[in-house]
Amino acid sequence: MKFISRLLIVIFPLTIAACSSIRISPQTGQRVFYDHGAAVVVGVKKNGDKAGVAMQGLGEYGSGRIAFGILYHNKTHSPCNFSLENISAENSKGQKLRIYTAEQLEKEARTRAAIAAACIALGQGAQSYAAAQPTYTSASGNYNGSTPYGNYSGSYYGSSTTYNPAQQVAANQAIQANTANQLSSVANGLNQTLGSISQILSLTTVPPDQYLEGMIIVKKADLINFRVSANGEEIPFVFLVN
């Protein structure tokens, strides 16, 4: 159980949107363990020995992507490299599914944050311009009446322009404070995203009898068939996603 518990300890702190239901479909010889309601499947090698790989479905990771946790145990007597290169994924039709690297997701996150910050800055400029404009007021109406000499009627229209510097300063202060809050929110969101991205599986040399844990982000599909190459064996993991 130490093998299973290690995976759960690492994965649970991640903030993943649990919008999809991910069910494990154990393959021949595989066993599923449950710890605090979380299901983890342990891969089995063809020779019947337990392979040092376990996987767990986590939930949605952004739009159209699913996150999984993986734990690799190097049971050999030599150091072994393990990374996303050891993993492939296909849908139910045998079509290859994209597995995202940390570099790809980080670039996306930074680009989204930069666009959001630019939009906020443009919004601030538009609001500040509007606040600097004078205030226009106008009045209009009709009038009519009668005199001993006959009836009369007409219409009137009047306007005035006022400029209030104090009001402009107060408005700009409110606009700047709101902008600062929005930019801070974007920065905090980016930091949280980068924190989760840092846990994505990366190329690592694993010493004998040591563990490597990480996260896998893959394109969403109703069925995801993983193939994990570990120590000369190809181990399947199948998950159903609703």
C-alpha positions, 0 to 999 in steps of 0.5 A: 500500500505504500506505493498507492499511498505515495501517489495519493499524497502527491496528487490530492493537493492539486486544484483540478476542476472535477467537472468530468466523471473519470472511471477506471476500466481495469485491464486483465490482471490489473487491480484497483485500490481505493483510498478516501474514495479515490480510485488508483489502478496499478499496472501489471507486466506481461510476466505477471509481476507488478509493474512500478506504475500506477495512474489515477484520474484527477478531473478536467484541466481547462477546456477540453483537457483531462488531468491524470496522476502517475507514479513510476517506481524504478524496480531495476538495479540501474538508473532509468529515465522516465518522462512523457516520452514513455506515455502515449494516448489514444481514443476509442477509434485508435486516434492519437490524443495529444499529451501536453508538455509543461512548456506548451501549457506555460506558454499558453498560460502566459499568453492568456495572462498577457492578453487579459492584462492588455485588455484591462489596460485598454479598459482603464484608458477608455474609462479615464477618457470618459471621466475627463469629459465635461458634463453636459446638461440640457433642458427643453419643453413647450409653452403656450398661453393666451392673451387678450390679443390672441393665443401664443405657443412655442418651444424652448431648448437650453444647454450648459457645460460644467467641468468638475476637477475634483470629480475627475480625480475621484473617478480616476482614483476609483478606476486605477484601484479597480484596474490594480485589483484586476491585474492582481487577479490575473497575476494570482491566477497565472501563479496558480496555473504555473504552480500546477504546471510545475507538477507535470511529468518531466524527464527525470533520471530515477535511481534504483528503487526510487519513485517519480510522481507527476501529472499528465494533461491529455486531450479529452475523449470519452475513452482514453487508452494510455500506453506506458513504457516502463522498464521494457514493458508496455503497460495499458491504462484505460479510463472512461470519461463522461 
